[in-house]
Amino acid sequence: MTGRLAGKIAVVTGGASGIGQAIAKKMASEGADIAVADINPADETAELVKAAGQRFFSAQVDISDEAQINAFAGQVRDALGSVDIVSNNAALVELVEFSDVSFESWNKIVSVNAGGALLTSKAFLDQLKESSAGRVINMTTTAYWESPPTFASYLSSKGAVNGLTYAMATDLAKHDITVNGVAPSVVRTPFTLTRLSEEYFEHHMQLQNLKRQQTPEDVANVVAFLASDEAAFITGQIIAVDGGLTRR
Ligand SMILES: NC(=O)c1ccc[n+]([C@@H]2O[C@H](COP(=O)([O-])OP(=O)(O)OC[C@H]3O[C@@H](n4cnc5c(N)ncnc54)[C@H](O)[C@@H]3O)[C@@H](O)[C@H]2O)c1
């Protein structure tokens, strides 16, 4: 086995689609075995991971359900072994005018996006402590700083993810577990393709320093780096992967 993640076992939430699938594929190509927790089946991701020669396990899990994610952590240990890397990637988005945000839907978005990161990290904490190089990588967004219209629930959830990232980095350092965030801007995935127009993608690209659209692989490459031994001295950081958007 070769690669920067050889011998590691990684969990990717939301790994059935989009950025999560790219993270699973990239980490497998670097030598990690992969477990995916997603509400949807992850058959396509399974094929990609197995094609890279790595072991794969998945279950249909709602990460905002504590019993489900705790059971999943036990299943992963039985199937693959003790986990070294947790990529908290799964999320929902809701784009509505502030006056139309319901407390029920706000709670749902925050429960999945931030609550899911909390519950997944806690479910795998004992396994991360066993690792010689435990890693948690939380997915956030540059939209938190851009604050575009209609993002109240989503930005509330990602603000909580950012705070969780900083707090976990402090509390888990004594176990040599690093905790970082990765913040993409606009990436073409099922998440965005069903909600944003081609004009929006083009407009957003023009706001960046680098004039090309961001790919899921751009994000996955940074997650894989943060998961590797090369990133051992980085913790409590949120890294924007945005073609320079937030430096304009
Ligand atoms: N696509 C972008 O432009 C963009 C930009 C910034 C940040 N992000 C972040 O990247 C991450 C991935 O986004 P994506 O664009 O790949 O989205 P996506 O919709 O393609 O994938 C999200 C995955 O999460 C899963 N999921 C949703 N709710 C779940 C739950 N309760 N339990 C388990 N799984 C659940 C979905 O089934 C799906 O497979 C998210 O955290 C998102 O906020 C995306």
The ligand as an SDF file (V2000), in Angstrom:
LIG
                    3D

 44 48  0  0  0  0  0  0  0  0999 V2000
  -21.3340   22.7470   -3.7110 N   0  0  0  0  0  0  0  0  0  0  0  0
  -20.9000   23.9230   -3.2730 C   0  0  0  0  0  0  0  0  0  0  0  0
  -20.8220   24.9110   -4.0140 O   0  0  0  0  0  0  0  0  0  0  0  0
  -20.4940   24.0820   -1.8440 C   0  0  0  0  0  0  0  0  0  0  0  0
  -19.9230   25.2990   -1.4560 C   0  0  0  0  0  0  0  0  0  0  0  0
  -19.5090   25.4650   -0.1470 C   0  0  0  0  0  0  0  0  0  0  0  0
  -19.6760   24.4460    0.7630 C   0  0  0  0  0  0  0  0  0  0  0  0
  -20.2440   23.2750    0.3600 N   0  0  0  0  0  0  0  0  0  0  0  0
  -20.3780   22.2220    1.3590 C   0  0  0  0  0  0  0  0  0  0  0  0
  -19.8410   21.0180    0.8430 O   0  0  0  0  0  0  0  0  0  0  0  0
  -20.5210   19.9090    1.4290 C   0  0  0  0  0  0  0  0  0  0  0  0
  -20.9850   18.9470    0.3630 C   0  0  0  0  0  0  0  0  0  0  0  0
  -21.8310   19.6340   -0.5210 O   0  0  0  0  0  0  0  0  0  0  0  0
  -22.1770   19.0720   -1.9860 P   0  0  0  0  0  0  0  0  0  0  0  0
  -22.2610   20.2640   -2.8550 O   0  0  0  0  0  0  0  0  0  0  0  0
  -21.2950   17.9610   -2.3390 O   0  0  0  0  0  0  0  0  0  0  0  0
  -23.6780   18.5520   -1.7110 O   0  0  0  0  0  0  0  0  0  0  0  0
  -24.4810   17.2620   -2.2170 P   0  0  0  0  0  0  0  0  0  0  0  0
  -25.9200   17.5960   -1.9910 O   0  0  0  0  0  0  0  0  0  0  0  0
  -24.0260   16.8550   -3.5700 O   0  0  0  0  0  0  0  0  0  0  0  0
  -24.0130   16.1630   -1.1700 O   0  0  0  0  0  0  0  0  0  0  0  0
  -24.4370   16.2000    0.1680 C   0  0  0  0  0  0  0  0  0  0  0  0
  -24.6180   14.7780    0.6270 C   0  0  0  0  0  0  0  0  0  0  0  0
  -25.0520   14.8100    1.9940 O   0  0  0  0  0  0  0  0  0  0  0  0
  -26.0510   13.8270    2.1610 C   0  0  0  0  0  0  0  0  0  0  0  0
  -26.8970   14.1490    3.3000 N   0  0  0  0  0  0  0  0  0  0  0  0
  -27.7760   15.1650    3.4060 C   0  0  0  0  0  0  0  0  0  0  0  0
  -28.3900   15.1250    4.5920 N   0  0  0  0  0  0  0  0  0  0  0  0
  -27.8890   14.0570    5.2570 C   0  0  0  0  0  0  0  0  0  0  0  0
  -28.1400   13.4880    6.5300 C   0  0  0  0  0  0  0  0  0  0  0  0
  -29.0590   13.9950    7.3720 N   0  0  0  0  0  0  0  0  0  0  0  0
  -27.4550   12.3890    6.8990 N   0  0  0  0  0  0  0  0  0  0  0  0
  -26.5450   11.8500    6.0510 C   0  0  0  0  0  0  0  0  0  0  0  0
  -26.2750   12.3390    4.8280 N   0  0  0  0  0  0  0  0  0  0  0  0
  -26.9420   13.4340    4.4370 C   0  0  0  0  0  0  0  0  0  0  0  0
  -26.8000   13.8260    0.8430 C   0  0  0  0  0  0  0  0  0  0  0  0
  -27.5460   12.6270    0.6520 O   0  0  0  0  0  0  0  0  0  0  0  0
  -25.6790   14.0080   -0.1610 C   0  0  0  0  0  0  0  0  0  0  0  0
  -25.1600   12.7680   -0.6120 O   0  0  0  0  0  0  0  0  0  0  0  0
  -21.6290   20.5100    2.2850 C   0  0  0  0  0  0  0  0  0  0  0  0
  -21.1780   20.6080    3.6380 O   0  0  0  0  0  0  0  0  0  0  0  0
  -21.8090   21.8980    1.7300 C   0  0  0  0  0  0  0  0  0  0  0  0
  -22.3230   22.8070    2.6770 O   0  0  0  0  0  0  0  0  0  0  0  0
  -20.6700   23.0690   -0.9120 C   0  0  0  0  0  0  0  0  0  0  0  0
  1  2  1  0
  2  3  2  0
  2  4  1  0
  4  5  1  0
  4 44  2  0
  5  6  2  0
  6  7  1  0
  7  8  2  0
  8  9  1  0
  8 44  1  0
  9 10  1  0
  9 42  1  0
 10 11  1  0
 11 12  1  0
 11 40  1  0
 12 13  1  0
 13 14  1  0
 14 15  2  0
 14 16  1  0
 14 17  1  0
 17 18  1  0
 18 19  2  0
 18 20  1  0
 18 21  1  0
 21 22  1  0
 22 23  1  0
 23 24  1  0
 23 38  1  0
 24 25  1  0
 25 26  1  0
 25 36  1  0
 26 27  1  0
 26 35  1  0
 27 28  2  0
 28 29  1  0
 29 30  1  0
 29 35  2  0
 30 31  1  0
 30 32  2  0
 32 33  1  0
 33 34  2  0
 34 35  1  0
 36 37  1  0
 36 38  1  0
 38 39  1  0
 40 41  1  0
 40 42  1  0
 42 43  1  0
M  CHG  2   8   1  16  -1
M  END
$$$$
